[in-house]
Amino acid sequence: MQSFCYNRRMAEKTPSPLQASFWLSKQERIYILIICALFLFGLGARYLYLNNRKPSPPLDPQLEQADLSEQSHE
């Protein structure tokens, strides 16, 4: 019974302007939830993409030198 009275007193108490500025409407909560879900989906997709990439084959050092020398002539 004590907790019921306590909660009832808290509900009747008017919030300070600072507290009221942090309260969100139902629509704002839904927007934030959607944004967080999209962020987590993107983070998970990036993680899967980076983990499932096949490593590129090592380049031949002679080909690398030829590419560098061609670039210096331009």
DSSP file (Angstrom, degrees, kcal/mol; ACC not computed):
  #  RESIDUE AA STRUCTURE BP1 BP2  ACC     N-H-->O    O-->H-N    N-H-->O    O-->H-N    TCO  KAPPA ALPHA  PHI   PSI    X-CA   Y-CA   Z-CA
    1    1 A M     >        0   0    0      0, 0.0     4,-1.9     0, 0.0     5,-0.2   0.000 360.0 360.0 360.0 -33.7    0.0    0.0    0.0
    2    2 A Q  H  >  +     0   0    0      1,-0.2     4,-2.0     2,-0.2     5,-0.1   0.907 360.0  49.8 -63.2 -42.1    2.9    2.3    0.7
    3    3 A S  H  > S+     0   0    0      1,-0.2     4,-2.7     2,-0.2    -1,-0.2   0.856 107.1  55.7 -67.7 -33.6    4.3    2.0   -2.8
    4    4 A F  H  > S+     0   0    0      2,-0.2     4,-2.1     1,-0.2    -1,-0.2   0.934 109.6  45.5 -63.6 -44.6    0.9    2.8   -4.3
    5    5 A C  H  X S+     0   0    0     -4,-1.9     4,-2.3     2,-0.2    -1,-0.2   0.887 112.2  52.3 -64.8 -38.4    0.6    6.0   -2.4
    6    6 A Y  H  X S+     0   0    0     -4,-2.0     4,-2.1     1,-0.2    -2,-0.2   0.940 111.2  45.9 -63.9 -46.6    4.2    6.9   -3.3
    7    7 A N  H  X S+     0   0    0     -4,-2.7     4,-2.0     1,-0.2    -1,-0.2   0.865 111.4  53.0 -64.1 -35.7    3.6    6.4   -7.0
    8    8 A R  H  X S+     0   0    0     -4,-2.1     4,-1.7     2,-0.2    -1,-0.2   0.897 108.9  48.8 -67.3 -39.7    0.3    8.4   -6.8
    9    9 A R  H  X S+     0   0    0     -4,-2.3     4,-1.3     1,-0.2    -1,-0.2   0.884 110.7  51.3 -66.2 -37.2    2.1   11.3   -5.2
   10   10 A M  H  < S+     0   0    0     -4,-2.1    -2,-0.2     1,-0.2    -1,-0.2   0.868 108.8  51.2 -67.8 -35.2    4.8   11.2   -7.9
   11   11 A A  H  < S+     0   0    0     -4,-2.0    -1,-0.2     1,-0.2    -2,-0.2   0.852 110.6  48.5 -69.6 -34.2    2.1   11.2  -10.6
   12   12 A E  H  < S+     0   0    0     -4,-1.7     2,-0.2    -5,-0.1    -1,-0.2   0.729  91.0  96.6 -77.7 -22.1    0.4   14.2   -9.1
   13   13 A K  S  < S-     0   0    0     -4,-1.3    -4,-0.0    -5,-0.1    -3,-0.0  -0.493  78.6-125.7 -71.8 132.0    3.7   16.1   -8.8
   14   14 A T        -     0   0    0     -2,-0.2    -1,-0.1     1,-0.1     2,-0.1  -0.596  26.7-119.5 -79.1 138.7    4.3   18.5  -11.7
   15   15 A P        -     0   0    0      0, 0.0    -1,-0.1     0, 0.0     0, 0.0  -0.368  25.5-108.0 -75.4 155.4    7.7   18.0  -13.4
   16   16 A S     >  -     0   0    0      1,-0.1     4,-2.6    -2,-0.1     5,-0.2  -0.386  34.1-106.7 -72.8 160.9   10.3   20.7  -13.6
   17   17 A P  H  > S+     0   0    0      0, 0.0     4,-1.6     0, 0.0    -1,-0.1   0.856 122.0  54.2 -59.3 -33.2   10.8   22.4  -17.0
   18   18 A L  H  > S+     0   0    0      2,-0.2     4,-0.7     1,-0.2     3,-0.0   0.925 110.2  45.4 -66.9 -43.3   14.1   20.5  -17.3
   19   19 A Q  H >> S+     0   0    0      1,-0.2     3,-1.0     2,-0.2     4,-0.6   0.915 111.8  52.2 -64.3 -42.7   12.4   17.2  -16.7
   20   20 A A  H >< S+     0   0    0     -4,-2.6     3,-0.7     1,-0.3    -1,-0.2   0.812 102.1  60.1 -65.7 -29.4    9.5   18.0  -19.1
   21   21 A S  H 3< S+     0   0    0     -4,-1.6    -1,-0.3     1,-0.2    -2,-0.2   0.743 103.7  51.7 -71.6 -20.9   12.0   18.9  -21.9
   22   22 A F  H << S+     0   0    0     -3,-1.0     2,-0.2    -4,-0.7    -1,-0.2   0.550  85.7 102.7 -91.7  -7.9   13.4   15.4  -21.8
   23   23 A W    <<  -     0   0    0     -3,-0.7     2,-0.3    -4,-0.6    -3,-0.0  -0.557  61.0-151.0 -75.3 138.9   10.1   13.6  -22.1
   24   24 A L        -     0   0    0     -2,-0.2     2,-0.1     1,-0.0    -2,-0.1  -0.844  10.1-122.9-112.6 147.8    9.4   12.2  -25.6
   25   25 A S     >  -     0   0    0     -2,-0.3     4,-2.1     1,-0.1     5,-0.2  -0.316  35.1-103.2 -76.6 170.4    6.1   11.7  -27.3
   26   26 A K  H  > S+     0   0    0      1,-0.2     4,-1.9     2,-0.2     5,-0.1   0.895 122.8  51.4 -62.9 -40.0    5.2    8.3  -28.6
   27   27 A Q  H  > S+     0   0    0      1,-0.2     4,-2.2     2,-0.2    -1,-0.2   0.892 109.0  50.2 -66.3 -39.4    6.0    9.3  -32.2
   28   28 A E  H  > S+     0   0    0      1,-0.2     4,-2.4     2,-0.2    -1,-0.2   0.888 108.9  52.1 -65.7 -38.8    9.4   10.6  -31.2
   29   29 A R  H  X S+     0   0    0     -4,-2.1     4,-2.2     2,-0.2    -1,-0.2   0.893 109.0  50.5 -63.0 -38.9   10.2    7.4  -29.3
   30   30 A I  H  X S+     0   0    0     -4,-1.9     4,-2.5     2,-0.2    -2,-0.2   0.912 109.4  50.9 -65.4 -42.3    9.2    5.4  -32.5
   31   31 A Y  H  X S+     0   0    0     -4,-2.2     4,-2.5     1,-0.2    -2,-0.2   0.926 111.6  47.0 -60.6 -44.6   11.5    7.6  -34.6
   32   32 A I  H  X S+     0   0    0     -4,-2.4     4,-2.4     1,-0.2    -1,-0.2   0.893 111.4  51.5 -65.1 -38.9   14.4    7.1  -32.2
   33   33 A L  H  X S+     0   0    0     -4,-2.2     4,-2.3     2,-0.2    -1,-0.2   0.907 110.8  48.2 -63.6 -42.1   13.7    3.3  -32.2
   34   34 A I  H  X S+     0   0    0     -4,-2.5     4,-2.5     2,-0.2    -2,-0.2   0.914 111.7  49.6 -65.1 -43.0   13.7    3.2  -36.0
   35   35 A I  H  X S+     0   0    0     -4,-2.5     4,-2.2     1,-0.2    -2,-0.2   0.918 112.6  47.2 -63.1 -43.2   17.0    5.1  -36.2
   36   36 A C  H  X S+     0   0    0     -4,-2.4     4,-2.5     2,-0.2    -1,-0.2   0.892 111.6  51.1 -64.6 -39.6   18.7    2.9  -33.7
   37   37 A A  H  X S+     0   0    0     -4,-2.3     4,-2.3     2,-0.2    -2,-0.2   0.913 110.9  48.1 -65.0 -42.2   17.4   -0.2  -35.5
   38   38 A L  H  X S+     0   0    0     -4,-2.5     4,-2.5     2,-0.2    -2,-0.2   0.894 111.4  51.3 -64.5 -39.4   18.8    1.0  -38.8
   39   39 A F  H  X S+     0   0    0     -4,-2.2     4,-2.5     2,-0.2    -2,-0.2   0.941 112.1  45.3 -61.9 -47.4   22.1    1.8  -37.2
   40   40 A L  H  X S+     0   0    0     -4,-2.5     4,-2.4     2,-0.2    -2,-0.2   0.873 112.0  52.4 -66.0 -36.4   22.4   -1.6  -35.7
   41   41 A F  H  X S+     0   0    0     -4,-2.3     4,-2.4     2,-0.2    -1,-0.2   0.925 111.7  46.3 -63.6 -44.5   21.3   -3.3  -39.0
   42   42 A G  H  X S+     0   0    0     -4,-2.5     4,-2.4     2,-0.2    -2,-0.2   0.888 111.8  51.0 -64.8 -39.9   24.0   -1.3  -40.8
   43   43 A L  H  X S+     0   0    0     -4,-2.5     4,-2.1     2,-0.2    -2,-0.2   0.912 112.3  46.5 -64.2 -42.7   26.6   -2.2  -38.2
   44   44 A G  H  X S+     0   0    0     -4,-2.4     4,-2.4     2,-0.2    -2,-0.2   0.892 111.8  51.0 -66.5 -39.6   25.8   -5.9  -38.5
   45   45 A A  H  X S+     0   0    0     -4,-2.4     4,-2.5     2,-0.2    -2,-0.2   0.907 110.8  48.6 -64.9 -41.1   25.8   -5.8  -42.3
   46   46 A R  H  X S+     0   0    0     -4,-2.4     4,-2.7     2,-0.2     5,-0.2   0.911 110.4  51.6 -65.0 -40.9   29.2   -4.1  -42.3
   47   47 A Y  H  X S+     0   0    0     -4,-2.1     4,-2.0     1,-0.2    -2,-0.2   0.935 112.4  45.3 -60.6 -46.8   30.5   -6.7  -39.8
   48   48 A L  H  X S+     0   0    0     -4,-2.4     4,-1.7     2,-0.2    -1,-0.2   0.899 113.0  51.2 -64.6 -39.9   29.3   -9.6  -42.0
   49   49 A Y  H  < S+     0   0    0     -4,-2.5     4,-0.4     1,-0.2    -2,-0.2   0.936 112.2  45.2 -62.6 -46.8   30.7   -8.0  -45.1
   50   50 A L  H  < S+     0   0    0     -4,-2.7     3,-0.5     1,-0.2    -1,-0.2   0.839 114.4  48.7 -69.1 -32.1   34.1   -7.4  -43.6
   51   51 A N  H  < S+     0   0    0     -4,-2.0    -1,-0.2    -5,-0.2    -2,-0.2   0.777 112.7  47.0 -77.9 -25.5   34.3  -10.9  -42.2
   52   52 A N  S  < S+     0   0    0     -4,-1.7    -1,-0.2    -5,-0.2    -2,-0.2   0.317  82.6 120.2-100.8   8.6   33.2  -12.7  -45.4
   53   53 A R        -     0   0    0     -3,-0.5    -3,-0.0    -4,-0.4    -4,-0.0  -0.481  62.9-128.8 -71.2 141.3   35.5  -10.9  -47.7
   54   54 A K        -     0   0    0     -2,-0.2    -2,-0.1     1,-0.1     2,-0.1  -0.768  29.0-112.3 -88.2 134.9   38.0  -13.0  -49.6
   55   55 A P        -     0   0    0      0, 0.0    -1,-0.1     0, 0.0     0, 0.0  -0.386  32.2-112.4 -67.0 143.5   41.5  -11.8  -49.4
   56   56 A S        -     0   0    0      1,-0.1     3,-0.1    -2,-0.1    -3,-0.0  -0.477  37.8-101.3 -73.9 146.3   43.0  -10.4  -52.6
   57   57 A P        -     0   0    0      0, 0.0    -1,-0.1     0, 0.0     2,-0.1  -0.365  44.5 -97.7 -67.2 147.4   45.8  -12.5  -54.0
   58   58 A P        -     0   0    0      0, 0.0     2,-0.2     0, 0.0     0, 0.0  -0.379  41.2-119.1 -66.0 142.5   49.3  -11.1  -53.4
   59   59 A L        -     0   0    0      1,-0.1     3,-0.0    -3,-0.1    -3,-0.0  -0.505  25.0-105.3 -82.6 150.7   50.7   -9.2  -56.3
   60   60 A D     >  -     0   0    0     -2,-0.2     4,-2.0     1,-0.1     3,-0.4  -0.609  24.8-136.9 -72.0 128.0   53.9  -10.1  -58.1
   61   61 A P  H  > S+     0   0    0      0, 0.0     4,-2.1     0, 0.0     5,-0.1   0.831 103.1  56.0 -58.6 -32.6   56.7   -7.8  -57.0
   62   62 A Q  H  > S+     0   0    0      2,-0.2     4,-2.0     1,-0.2     5,-0.1   0.895 107.5  48.3 -67.4 -38.9   57.9   -7.4  -60.6
   63   63 A L  H  > S+     0   0    0     -3,-0.4     4,-2.2     2,-0.2    -1,-0.2   0.882 109.5  53.5 -67.0 -36.9   54.5   -6.3  -61.7
   64   64 A E  H  X S+     0   0    0     -4,-2.0     4,-2.0     1,-0.2    -2,-0.2   0.915 108.9  48.3 -63.5 -43.0   54.3   -3.8  -58.9
   65   65 A Q  H  X S+     0   0    0     -4,-2.1     4,-2.3     1,-0.2    -1,-0.2   0.888 109.9  52.5 -64.6 -39.7   57.7   -2.3  -59.9
   66   66 A A  H  X S+     0   0    0     -4,-2.0     4,-1.9     1,-0.2    -2,-0.2   0.902 108.9  50.2 -64.0 -40.6   56.6   -2.0  -63.5
   67   67 A D  H  X S+     0   0    0     -4,-2.2     4,-1.7     1,-0.2    -1,-0.2   0.901 111.1  49.0 -63.5 -41.2   53.4   -0.2  -62.5
   68   68 A L  H  X S+     0   0    0     -4,-2.0     4,-1.4     1,-0.2    -2,-0.2   0.891 110.3  49.8 -67.3 -39.5   55.5    2.3  -60.4
   69   69 A S  H  X S+     0   0    0     -4,-2.3     4,-0.8     1,-0.2    -1,-0.2   0.853 109.1  52.5 -70.4 -32.2   57.9    3.0  -63.1
   70   70 A E  H  X S+     0   0    0     -4,-1.9     4,-0.6     1,-0.2     3,-0.4   0.872 107.8  52.0 -68.0 -36.3   55.1    3.6  -65.7
   71   71 A Q  H >< S+     0   0    0     -4,-1.7     3,-0.6     1,-0.2    -1,-0.2   0.834 103.4  57.4 -69.7 -31.9   53.5    6.1  -63.3
   72   72 A S  H 3< S+     0   0    0     -4,-1.4    -1,-0.2     1,-0.2    -2,-0.2   0.762 101.7  56.7 -72.8 -22.8   56.8    8.1  -62.8
   73   73 A H  H 3<        0   0    0     -4,-0.8    -1,-0.2    -3,-0.4    -2,-0.2   0.681 360.0 360.0 -79.3 -18.7   57.1    8.7  -66.6
   74   74 A E    <<        0   0    0     -4,-0.6    -1,-0.2    -3,-0.6    -2,-0.1   0.495 360.0 360.0 -78.3 360.0   53.7   10.4  -66.9
